């Protein structure tokens, strides 16, 4: 079975995309959140990043041509910004840590 034909892969891709969109919409109101809301948002973003990292690892480990092509396309796109998938995840983590640090200063 091809990687993208898997119902599990398709379902997780849909859920990741949907959850990400919802978090981004919610994030536009981040400044209006109370302390607990901000903490919850940061936690949800960390969970999203963990899920995305696992999902990308599945692509990397797959022997499927389309999966390998997808990984290479991502690497090429990120490379245009001087990044790799690893640095992308590191920067996202650093951003969430800064958000957490600001929250602790406020609290």
NUGUTI-687603 format. One record per atom (N, C-alpha, C): x, y, z; residue in one letter; atom name; residue number from 1. Coordinates in steps of 0.02 Angstrom, whole numbers, always signed. Example, Ala and Ser with C-alpha at 12.3 -4.5 7.8 and 13.67 -1.06 7.14 Angstrom:
2
<site c1="+660" c2="-284" c3="+390" code="A" site="N" pos="1"/>
<site c1="+615" c2="-225" c3="+390" code="A" site="CA" pos="1"/>
<site c1="+660" c2="-165" c3="+390" code="A" site="C" pos="1"/>
<site c1="+642" c2="-112" c3="+354" code="S" site="N" pos="2"/>
<site c1="+684" c2="-53" c3="+357" code="S" site="CA" pos="2"/>
<site c1="+645" c2="+2" c3="+394" code="S" site="C" pos="2"/>
# end
This chain:
107
<site c1="+42" c2="-59" c3="+0" code="X" site="N" pos="1"/>
<site c1="+0" c2="+0" c3="+0" code="X" site="CA" pos="1"/>
<site c1="+45" c2="+62" c3="+0" code="X" site="C" pos="1"/>
<site c1="+27" c2="+111" c3="-41" code="X" site="N" pos="2"/>
<site c1="+65" c2="+173" c3="-43" code="X" site="CA" pos="2"/>
<site c1="+53" c2="+212" c3="+21" code="X" site="C" pos="2"/>
<site c1="+102" c2="+250" c3="+41" code="X" site="N" pos="3"/>
<site c1="+101" c2="+288" c3="+103" code="X" site="CA" pos="3"/>
<site c1="+37" c2="+330" c3="+108" code="X" site="C" pos="3"/>
<site c1="+22" c2="+367" c3="+56" code="X" site="N" pos="4"/>
<site c1="-34" c2="+413" c3="+57" code="X" site="CA" pos="4"/>
<site c1="-102" c2="+379" c3="+48" code="X" site="C" pos="4"/>
<site c1="-101" c2="+315" c3="+32" code="X" site="N" pos="5"/>
<site c1="-164" c2="+277" c3="+26" code="X" site="CA" pos="5"/>
<site c1="-187" c2="+252" c3="+94" code="X" site="C" pos="5"/>
<site c1="-145" c2="+254" c3="+143" code="X" site="N" pos="6"/>
<site c1="-162" c2="+230" c3="+210" code="X" site="CA" pos="6"/>
<site c1="-214" c2="+275" c3="+242" code="X" site="C" pos="6"/>
<site c1="-268" c2="+245" c3="+266" code="X" site="N" pos="7"/>
<site c1="-320" c2="+284" c3="+300" code="X" site="CA" pos="7"/>
<site c1="-293" c2="+316" c3="+364" code="X" site="C" pos="7"/>
<site c1="-247" c2="+282" c3="+397" code="X" site="N" pos="8"/>
<site c1="-217" c2="+309" c3="+457" code="X" site="CA" pos="8"/>
<site c1="-178" c2="+373" c3="+441" code="X" site="C" pos="8"/>
<site c1="-139" c2="+372" c3="+389" code="X" site="N" pos="9"/>
<site c1="-100" c2="+431" c3="+368" code="X" site="CA" pos="9"/>
<site c1="-147" c2="+487" c3="+347" code="X" site="C" pos="9"/>
<site c1="-197" c2="+471" c3="+308" code="X" site="N" pos="10"/>
<site c1="-244" c2="+522" c3="+285" code="X" site="CA" pos="10"/>
<site c1="-281" c2="+553" c3="+344" code="X" site="C" pos="10"/>
<site c1="-303" c2="+511" c3="+391" code="X" site="N" pos="11"/>
<site c1="-339" c2="+536" c3="+450" code="X" site="CA" pos="11"/>
<site c1="-295" c2="+582" c3="+492" code="X" site="C" pos="11"/>
<site c1="-234" c2="+560" c3="+505" code="X" site="N" pos="12"/>
<site c1="-189" c2="+601" c3="+546" code="X" site="CA" pos="12"/>
<site c1="-173" c2="+666" c3="+510" code="X" site="C" pos="12"/>
<site c1="-163" c2="+665" c3="+445" code="X" site="N" pos="13"/>
<site c1="-149" c2="+726" c3="+408" code="X" site="CA" pos="13"/>
<site c1="-208" c2="+774" c3="+413" code="X" site="C" pos="13"/>
<site c1="-268" c2="+749" c3="+406" code="X" site="N" pos="14"/>
<site c1="-328" c2="+792" c3="+413" code="X" site="CA" pos="14"/>
<site c1="-333" c2="+821" c3="+483" code="X" site="C" pos="14"/>
<site c1="-322" c2="+779" c3="+533" code="X" site="N" pos="15"/>
<site c1="-328" c2="+803" c3="+602" code="X" site="CA" pos="15"/>
<site c1="-273" c2="+854" c3="+618" code="X" site="C" pos="15"/>
<site c1="-212" c2="+841" c3="+596" code="X" site="N" pos="16"/>
<site c1="-158" c2="+889" c3="+607" code="X" site="CA" pos="16"/>
<site c1="-174" c2="+956" c3="+575" code="X" site="C" pos="16"/>
<site c1="-195" c2="+955" c3="+513" code="X" site="N" pos="17"/>
<site c1="-210" c2="+1016" c3="+477" code="X" site="CA" pos="17"/>
<site c1="-267" c2="+1054" c3="+510" code="X" site="C" pos="17"/>
<site c1="-320" c2="+1019" c3="+528" code="X" site="N" pos="18"/>
<site c1="-377" c2="+1050" c3="+560" code="X" site="CA" pos="18"/>
<site c1="-358" c2="+1079" c3="+628" code="X" site="C" pos="18"/>
<site c1="-324" c2="+1039" c3="+668" code="X" site="N" pos="19"/>
<site c1="-303" c2="+1062" c3="+735" code="X" site="CA" pos="19"/>
<site c1="-257" c2="+1122" c3="+730" code="X" site="C" pos="19"/>
<site c1="-211" c2="+1121" c3="+681" code="X" site="N" pos="20"/>
<site c1="-165" c2="+1176" c3="+672" code="X" site="CA" pos="20"/>
<site c1="-202" c2="+1240" c3="+653" code="X" site="C" pos="20"/>
<site c1="-249" c2="+1234" c3="+607" code="X" site="N" pos="21"/>
<site c1="-288" c2="+1293" c3="+587" code="X" site="CA" pos="21"/>
<site c1="-326" c2="+1322" c3="+646" code="X" site="C" pos="21"/>
<site c1="-357" c2="+1278" c3="+686" code="X" site="N" pos="22"/>
<site c1="-394" c2="+1302" c3="+744" code="X" site="CA" pos="22"/>
<site c1="-348" c2="+1337" c3="+794" code="X" site="C" pos="22"/>
<site c1="-289" c2="+1309" c3="+806" code="X" site="N" pos="23"/>
<site c1="-242" c2="+1341" c3="+852" code="X" site="CA" pos="23"/>
<site c1="-218" c2="+1408" c3="+825" code="X" site="C" pos="23"/>
<site c1="-207" c2="+1413" c3="+761" code="X" site="N" pos="24"/>
<site c1="-185" c2="+1477" c3="+732" code="X" site="CA" pos="24"/>
<site c1="-240" c2="+1530" c3="+738" code="X" site="C" pos="24"/>
<site c1="-302" c2="+1511" c3="+727" code="X" site="N" pos="25"/>
<site c1="-358" c2="+1557" c3="+736" code="X" site="CA" pos="25"/>
<site c1="-363" c2="+1579" c3="+808" code="X" site="C" pos="25"/>
<site c1="-358" c2="+1531" c3="+853" code="X" site="N" pos="26"/>
<site c1="-361" c2="+1545" c3="+924" code="X" site="CA" pos="26"/>
<site c1="-302" c2="+1589" c3="+945" code="X" site="C" pos="26"/>
<site c1="-245" c2="+1576" c3="+916" code="X" site="N" pos="27"/>
<site c1="-184" c2="+1614" c3="+933" code="X" site="CA" pos="27"/>
<site c1="-189" c2="+1688" c3="+917" code="X" site="C" pos="27"/>
<site c1="-231" c2="+1705" c3="+869" code="X" site="N" pos="28"/>
<site c1="-238" c2="+1776" c3="+852" code="X" site="CA" pos="28"/>
<site c1="-269" c2="+1815" c3="+910" code="X" site="C" pos="28"/>
<site c1="-298" c2="+1780" c3="+958" code="X" site="N" pos="29"/>
<site c1="-328" c2="+1811" c3="+1017" code="X" site="CA" pos="29"/>
<site c1="-285" c2="+1801" c3="+1079" code="X" site="C" pos="29"/>
<site c1="-224" c2="+1776" c3="+1070" code="X" site="N" pos="30"/>
<site c1="-180" c2="+1758" c3="+1126" code="X" site="CA" pos="30"/>
<site c1="-173" c2="+1814" c3="+1177" code="X" site="C" pos="30"/>
<site c1="-164" c2="+1875" c3="+1153" code="X" site="N" pos="31"/>
<site c1="-155" c2="+1932" c3="+1197" code="X" site="CA" pos="31"/>
<site c1="-213" c2="+1945" c3="+1244" code="X" site="C" pos="31"/>
<site c1="-271" c2="+1921" c3="+1226" code="X" site="N" pos="32"/>
<site c1="-331" c2="+1931" c3="+1267" code="X" site="CA" pos="32"/>
<site c1="-342" c2="+1875" c3="+1318" code="X" site="C" pos="32"/>
<site c1="-303" c2="+1821" c3="+1313" code="X" site="N" pos="33"/>
<site c1="-311" c2="+1764" c3="+1358" code="X" site="CA" pos="33"/>
<site c1="-290" c2="+1783" c3="+1429" code="X" site="C" pos="33"/>
<site c1="-322" c2="+1751" c3="+1478" code="X" site="N" pos="34"/>
<site c1="-297" c2="+1757" c3="+1546" code="X" site="CA" pos="34"/>
<site c1="-237" c2="+1710" c3="+1553" code="X" site="C" pos="34"/>
<site c1="-206" c2="+1711" c3="+1612" code="X" site="N" pos="35"/>
<site c1="-145" c2="+1672" c3="+1623" code="X" site="CA" pos="35"/>
<site c1="-156" c2="+1598" c3="+1608" code="X" site="C" pos="35"/>
<site c1="-210" c2="+1569" c3="+1633" code="X" site="N" pos="36"/>
<site c1="-224" c2="+1498" c3="+1622" code="X" site="CA" pos="36"/>
<site c1="-236" c2="+1483" c3="+1548" code="X" site="C" pos="36"/>
<site c1="-269" c2="+1528" c3="+1514" code="X" site="N" pos="37"/>
<site c1="-282" c2="+1520" c3="+1442" code="X" site="CA" pos="37"/>
<site c1="-217" c2="+1519" c3="+1402" code="X" site="C" pos="37"/>
<site c1="-171" c2="+1564" c3="+1421" code="X" site="N" pos="38"/>
<site c1="-106" c2="+1566" c3="+1388" code="X" site="CA" pos="38"/>
<site c1="-67" c2="+1502" c3="+1400" code="X" site="C" pos="38"/>
<site c1="-67" c2="+1478" c3="+1463" code="X" site="N" pos="39"/>
<site c1="-32" c2="+1416" c3="+1478" code="X" site="CA" pos="39"/>
<site c1="-61" c2="+1358" c3="+1437" code="X" site="C" pos="39"/>
<site c1="-126" c2="+1355" c3="+1433" code="X" site="N" pos="40"/>
<site c1="-159" c2="+1302" c3="+1395" code="X" site="CA" pos="40"/>
<site c1="-142" c2="+1306" c3="+1321" code="X" site="C" pos="40"/>
<site c1="-141" c2="+1367" c3="+1294" code="X" site="N" pos="41"/>
<site c1="-124" c2="+1376" c3="+1223" code="X" site="CA" pos="41"/>
<site c1="-52" c2="+1351" c3="+1210" code="X" site="C" pos="41"/>
<site c1="-6" c2="+1370" c3="+1253" code="X" site="N" pos="42"/>
<site c1="+64" c2="+1349" c3="+1244" code="X" site="CA" pos="42"/>
<site c1="+69" c2="+1272" c3="+1247" code="X" site="C" pos="42"/>
<site c1="+34" c2="+1242" c3="+1294" code="X" site="N" pos="43"/>
<site c1="+34" c2="+1169" c3="+1300" code="X" site="CA" pos="43"/>
<site c1="+6" c2="+1136" c3="+1237" code="X" site="C" pos="43"/>
<site c1="-49" c2="+1164" c3="+1210" code="X" site="N" pos="44"/>
<site c1="-79" c2="+1136" c3="+1149" code="X" site="CA" pos="44"/>
<site c1="-32" c2="+1142" c3="+1090" code="X" site="C" pos="44"/>
<site c1="+3" c2="+1199" c3="+1086" code="X" site="N" pos="45"/>
<site c1="+52" c2="+1208" c3="+1031" code="X" site="CA" pos="45"/>
<site c1="+109" c2="+1157" c3="+1037" code="X" site="C" pos="45"/>
<site c1="+132" c2="+1145" c3="+1098" code="X" site="N" pos="46"/>
<site c1="+185" c2="+1095" c3="+1108" code="X" site="CA" pos="46"/>
<site c1="+161" c2="+1026" c3="+1088" code="X" site="C" pos="46"/>
<site c1="+100" c2="+1009" c3="+1106" code="X" site="N" pos="47"/>
<site c1="+72" c2="+945" c3="+1085" code="X" site="CA" pos="47"/>
<site c1="+67" c2="+940" c3="+1009" code="X" site="C" pos="47"/>
<site c1="+47" c2="+995" c3="+977" code="X" site="N" pos="48"/>
<site c1="+42" c2="+997" c3="+904" code="X" site="CA" pos="48"/>
<site c1="+110" c2="+985" c3="+873" code="X" site="C" pos="48"/>
<site c1="+162" c2="+1017" c3="+900" code="X" site="N" pos="49"/>
<site c1="+229" c2="+1010" c3="+872" code="X" site="CA" pos="49"/>
<site c1="+253" c2="+938" c3="+881" code="X" site="C" pos="49"/>
<site c1="+238" c2="+908" c3="+937" code="X" site="N" pos="50"/>
<site c1="+257" c2="+838" c3="+948" code="X" site="CA" pos="50"/>
<site c1="+222" c2="+792" c3="+897" code="X" site="C" pos="50"/>
<site c1="+158" c2="+803" c3="+887" code="X" site="N" pos="51"/>
<site c1="+121" c2="+763" c3="+838" code="X" site="CA" pos="51"/>
<site c1="+149" c2="+772" c3="+768" code="X" site="C" pos="51"/>
<site c1="+165" c2="+835" c3="+751" code="X" site="N" pos="52"/>
<site c1="+191" c2="+849" c3="+684" code="X" site="CA" pos="52"/>
<site c1="+260" c2="+817" c3="+675" code="X" site="C" pos="52"/>
<site c1="+301" c2="+819" c3="+727" code="X" site="N" pos="53"/>
<site c1="+367" c2="+789" c3="+723" code="X" site="CA" pos="53"/>
<site c1="+361" c2="+713" c3="+711" code="X" site="C" pos="53"/>
<site c1="+316" c2="+680" c3="+746" code="X" site="N" pos="54"/>
<site c1="+305" c2="+608" c3="+736" code="X" site="CA" pos="54"/>
<site c1="+280" c2="+595" c3="+666" code="X" site="C" pos="54"/>
<site c1="+234" c2="+636" c3="+643" code="X" site="N" pos="55"/>
<site c1="+207" c2="+628" c3="+576" code="X" site="CA" pos="55"/>
<site c1="+262" c2="+634" c3="+523" code="X" site="C" pos="55"/>
<site c1="+305" c2="+684" c3="+531" code="X" site="N" pos="56"/>
<site c1="+360" c2="+693" c3="+484" code="X" site="CA" pos="56"/>
<site c1="+410" c2="+635" c3="+488" code="X" site="C" pos="56"/>
<site c1="+420" c2="+608" c3="+547" code="X" site="N" pos="57"/>
<site c1="+466" c2="+551" c3="+554" code="X" site="CA" pos="57"/>
<site c1="+440" c2="+491" c3="+515" code="X" site="C" pos="57"/>
<site c1="+373" c2="+483" c3="+515" code="X" site="N" pos="58"/>
<site c1="+344" c2="+428" c3="+475" code="X" site="CA" pos="58"/>
<site c1="+361" c2="+437" c3="+401" code="X" site="C" pos="58"/>
<site c1="+358" c2="+498" c3="+377" code="X" site="N" pos="59"/>
<site c1="+376" c2="+512" c3="+308" code="X" site="CA" pos="59"/>
<site c1="+449" c2="+493" c3="+296" code="X" site="C" pos="59"/>
<site c1="+493" c2="+515" c3="+341" code="X" site="N" pos="60"/>
<site c1="+564" c2="+502" c3="+333" code="X" site="CA" pos="60"/>
<site c1="+580" c2="+428" c3="+334" code="X" site="C" pos="60"/>
<site c1="+545" c2="+389" c3="+374" code="X" site="N" pos="61"/>
<site c1="+560" c2="+318" c3="+381" code="X" site="CA" pos="61"/>
<site c1="+527" c2="+275" c3="+327" code="X" site="C" pos="61"/>
<site c1="+479" c2="+303" c3="+292" code="X" site="N" pos="62"/>
<site c1="+443" c2="+266" c3="+241" code="X" site="CA" pos="62"/>
<site c1="+488" c2="+251" c3="+181" code="X" site="C" pos="62"/>
<site c1="+475" c2="+195" c3="+150" code="X" site="N" pos="63"/>
<site c1="+510" c2="+177" c3="+88" code="X" site="CA" pos="63"/>
<site c1="+471" c2="+201" c3="+27" code="X" site="C" pos="63"/>
<site c1="+412" c2="+229" c3="+38" code="X" site="N" pos="64"/>
<site c1="+368" c2="+251" c3="-16" code="X" site="CA" pos="64"/>
<site c1="+399" c2="+311" c3="-52" code="X" site="C" pos="64"/>
<site c1="+398" c2="+309" c3="-118" code="X" site="N" pos="65"/>
<site c1="+427" c2="+362" c3="-158" code="X" site="CA" pos="65"/>
<site c1="+394" c2="+429" c3="-144" code="X" site="C" pos="65"/>
<site c1="+328" c2="+431" c3="-140" code="X" site="N" pos="66"/>
<site c1="+292" c2="+494" c3="-129" code="X" site="CA" pos="66"/>
<site c1="+309" c2="+523" c3="-61" code="X" site="C" pos="66"/>
<site c1="+316" c2="+481" c3="-11" code="X" site="N" pos="67"/>
<site c1="+334" c2="+505" c3="+56" code="X" site="CA" pos="67"/>
<site c1="+404" c2="+536" c3="+54" code="X" site="C" pos="67"/>
<site c1="+451" c2="+501" c3="+21" code="X" site="N" pos="68"/>
<site c1="+519" c2="+528" c3="+16" code="X" site="CA" pos="68"/>
<site c1="+520" c2="+594" c3="-23" code="X" site="C" pos="68"/>
<site c1="+480" c2="+598" c3="-75" code="X" site="N" pos="69"/>
<site c1="+475" c2="+659" c3="-114" code="X" site="CA" pos="69"/>
<site c1="+448" c2="+716" c3="-72" code="X" site="C" pos="69"/>
<site c1="+398" c2="+702" c3="-31" code="X" site="N" pos="70"/>
<site c1="+369" c2="+752" c3="+13" code="X" site="CA" pos="70"/>
<site c1="+421" c2="+780" c3="+61" code="X" site="C" pos="70"/>
<site c1="+461" c2="+735" c3="+90" code="X" site="N" pos="71"/>
<site c1="+513" c2="+757" c3="+136" code="X" site="CA" pos="71"/>
<site c1="+564" c2="+801" c3="+100" code="X" site="C" pos="71"/>
<site c1="+583" c2="+781" c3="+40" code="X" site="N" pos="72"/>
<site c1="+631" c2="+821" c3="+2" code="X" site="CA" pos="72"/>
<site c1="+603" c2="+889" c3="-17" code="X" site="C" pos="72"/>
<site c1="+539" c2="+891" c3="-34" code="X" site="N" pos="73"/>
<site c1="+507" c2="+955" c3="-50" code="X" site="CA" pos="73"/>
<site c1="+506" c2="+1001" c3="+10" code="X" site="C" pos="73"/>
<site c1="+492" c2="+974" c3="+68" code="X" site="N" pos="74"/>
<site c1="+492" c2="+1014" c3="+130" code="X" site="CA" pos="74"/>
<site c1="+562" c2="+1040" c3="+144" code="X" site="C" pos="74"/>
<site c1="+612" c2="+996" c3="+136" code="X" site="N" pos="75"/>
<site c1="+681" c2="+1017" c3="+147" code="X" site="CA" pos="75"/>
<site c1="+701" c2="+1073" c3="+99" code="X" site="C" pos="75"/>
<site c1="+680" c2="+1066" c3="+37" code="X" site="N" pos="76"/>
<site c1="+696" c2="+1117" c3="-14" code="X" site="CA" pos="76"/>
<site c1="+663" c2="+1184" c3="+4" code="X" site="C" pos="76"/>
<site c1="+599" c2="+1181" c3="+22" code="X" site="N" pos="77"/>
<site c1="+562" c2="+1242" c3="+39" code="X" site="CA" pos="77"/>
<site c1="+593" c2="+1276" c3="+100" code="X" site="C" pos="77"/>
<site c1="+608" c2="+1237" c3="+151" code="X" site="N" pos="78"/>
<site c1="+638" c2="+1266" c3="+211" code="X" site="CA" pos="78"/>
<site c1="+708" c2="+1291" c3="+196" code="X" site="C" pos="78"/>
<site c1="+743" c2="+1256" c3="+153" code="X" site="N" pos="79"/>
<site c1="+811" c2="+1276" c3="+134" code="X" site="CA" pos="79"/>
<site c1="+813" c2="+1344" c3="+103" code="X" site="C" pos="79"/>
<site c1="+760" c2="+1364" c3="+70" code="X" site="N" pos="80"/>
<site c1="+756" c2="+1430" c3="+40" code="X" site="CA" pos="80"/>
<site c1="+758" c2="+1485" c3="+93" code="X" site="C" pos="80"/>
<site c1="+741" c2="+1467" c3="+155" code="X" site="N" pos="81"/>
<site c1="+742" c2="+1513" c3="+210" code="X" site="CA" pos="81"/>
<site c1="+802" c2="+1499" c3="+257" code="X" site="C" pos="81"/>
<site c1="+847" c2="+1456" c3="+232" code="X" site="N" pos="82"/>
<site c1="+906" c2="+1440" c3="+271" code="X" site="CA" pos="82"/>
<site c1="+891" c2="+1394" c3="+331" code="X" site="C" pos="82"/>
<site c1="+839" c2="+1354" c3="+324" code="X" site="N" pos="83"/>
<site c1="+818" c2="+1311" c3="+379" code="X" site="CA" pos="83"/>
<site c1="+815" c2="+1238" c3="+357" code="X" site="C" pos="83"/>
<site c1="+813" c2="+1195" c3="+407" code="X" site="N" pos="84"/>
<site c1="+800" c2="+1124" c3="+398" code="X" site="CA" pos="84"/>
<site c1="+739" c2="+1108" c3="+440" code="X" site="C" pos="84"/>
<site c1="+708" c2="+1050" c3="+431" code="X" site="N" pos="85"/>
<site c1="+653" c2="+1032" c3="+475" code="X" site="CA" pos="85"/>
<site c1="+673" c2="+1034" c3="+549" code="X" site="C" pos="85"/>
<site c1="+734" c2="+1014" c3="+563" code="X" site="N" pos="86"/>
<site c1="+759" c2="+1014" c3="+632" code="X" site="CA" pos="86"/>
<site c1="+762" c2="+1085" c3="+659" code="X" site="C" pos="86"/>
<site c1="+789" c2="+1132" c3="+620" code="X" site="N" pos="87"/>
<site c1="+793" c2="+1201" c3="+645" code="X" site="CA" pos="87"/>
<site c1="+724" c2="+1232" c3="+650" code="X" site="C" pos="87"/>
<site c1="+679" c2="+1212" c3="+606" code="X" site="N" pos="88"/>
<site c1="+610" c2="+1237" c3="+610" code="X" site="CA" pos="88"/>
<site c1="+580" c2="+1217" c3="+678" code="X" site="C" pos="88"/>
<site c1="+587" c2="+1154" c3="+697" code="X" site="N" pos="89"/>
<site c1="+561" c2="+1130" c3="+761" code="X" site="CA" pos="89"/>
<site c1="+596" c2="+1165" c3="+819" code="X" site="C" pos="89"/>
<site c1="+661" c2="+1175" c3="+814" code="X" site="N" pos="90"/>
<site c1="+698" c2="+1210" c3="+867" code="X" site="CA" pos="90"/>
<site c1="+673" c2="+1281" c3="+876" code="X" site="C" pos="90"/>
<site c1="+662" c2="+1316" c3="+820" code="X" site="N" pos="91"/>
<site c1="+638" c2="+1385" c3="+825" code="X" site="CA" pos="91"/>
<site c1="+568" c2="+1388" c3="+854" code="X" site="C" pos="91"/>
<site c1="+526" c2="+1341" c3="+834" code="X" site="N" pos="92"/>
<site c1="+458" c2="+1339" c3="+862" code="X" site="CA" pos="92"/>
<site c1="+461" c2="+1327" c3="+937" code="X" site="C" pos="92"/>
<site c1="+504" c2="+1281" c3="+957" code="X" site="N" pos="93"/>
<site c1="+512" c2="+1266" c3="+1029" code="X" site="CA" pos="93"/>
<site c1="+538" c2="+1328" c3="+1066" code="X" site="C" pos="93"/>
<site c1="+587" c2="+1363" c3="+1038" code="X" site="N" pos="94"/>
<site c1="+613" c2="+1423" c3="+1069" code="X" site="CA" pos="94"/>
<site c1="+559" c2="+1477" c3="+1076" code="X" site="C" pos="94"/>
<site c1="+518" c2="+1484" c3="+1026" code="X" site="N" pos="95"/>
<site c1="+463" c2="+1532" c3="+1029" code="X" site="CA" pos="95"/>
<site c1="+416" c2="+1515" c3="+1086" code="X" site="C" pos="95"/>
<site c1="+398" c2="+1452" c3="+1092" code="X" site="N" pos="96"/>
<site c1="+353" c2="+1431" c3="+1146" code="X" site="CA" pos="96"/>
<site c1="+386" c2="+1441" c3="+1214" code="X" site="C" pos="96"/>
<site c1="+451" c2="+1430" c3="+1218" code="X" site="N" pos="97"/>
<site c1="+487" c2="+1441" c3="+1281" code="X" site="CA" pos="97"/>
<site c1="+487" c2="+1516" c3="+1299" code="X" site="C" pos="97"/>
<site c1="+496" c2="+1559" c3="+1249" code="X" site="N" pos="98"/>
<site c1="+493" c2="+1632" c3="+1262" code="X" site="CA" pos="98"/>
<site c1="+424" c2="+1651" c3="+1286" code="X" site="C" pos="98"/>
<site c1="+373" c2="+1623" c3="+1254" code="X" site="N" pos="99"/>
<site c1="+304" c2="+1637" c3="+1275" code="X" site="CA" pos="99"/>
<site c1="+295" c2="+1615" c3="+1348" code="X" site="C" pos="99"/>
<site c1="+320" c2="+1557" c3="+1364" code="X" site="N" pos="100"/>
<site c1="+314" c2="+1531" c3="+1433" code="X" site="CA" pos="100"/>
<site c1="+352" c2="+1577" c3="+1481" code="X" site="C" pos="100"/>
<site c1="+411" c2="+1599" c3="+1461" code="X" site="N" pos="101"/>
<site c1="+451" c2="+1644" c3="+1503" code="X" site="CA" pos="101"/>
<site c1="+415" c2="+1710" c3="+1516" code="X" site="C" pos="101"/>
<site c1="+385" c2="+1738" c3="+1465" code="X" site="N" pos="102"/>
<site c1="+347" c2="+1800" c3="+1473" code="X" site="CA" pos="102"/>
<site c1="+289" c2="+1790" c3="+1521" code="X" site="C" pos="102"/>
<site c1="+257" c2="+1733" c3="+1514" code="X" site="N" pos="103"/>
<site c1="+200" c2="+1718" c3="+1557" code="X" site="CA" pos="103"/>
<site c1="+221" c2="+1713" c3="+1630" code="X" site="C" pos="103"/>
<site c1="+280" c2="+1683" c3="+1642" code="X" site="N" pos="104"/>
<site c1="+305" c2="+1677" c3="+1711" code="X" site="CA" pos="104"/>
<site c1="+323" c2="+1746" c3="+1740" code="X" site="C" pos="104"/>
<site c1="+349" c2="+1791" c3="+1698" code="X" site="N" pos="105"/>
<site c1="+365" c2="+1859" c3="+1721" code="X" site="CA" pos="105"/>
<site c1="+301" c2="+1896" c3="+1740" code="X" site="C" pos="105"/>
<site c1="+248" c2="+1884" c3="+1703" code="X" site="N" pos="106"/>
<site c1="+184" c2="+1918" c3="+1716" code="X" site="CA" pos="106"/>
<site c1="+152" c2="+1892" c3="+1781" code="X" site="C" pos="106"/>
<site c1="+166" c2="+1828" c3="+1796" code="X" site="N" pos="107"/>
<site c1="+129" c2="+1795" c3="+1849" code="X" site="CA" pos="107"/>
<site c1="+153" c2="+1806" c3="+1917" code="X" site="C" pos="107"/>
# end
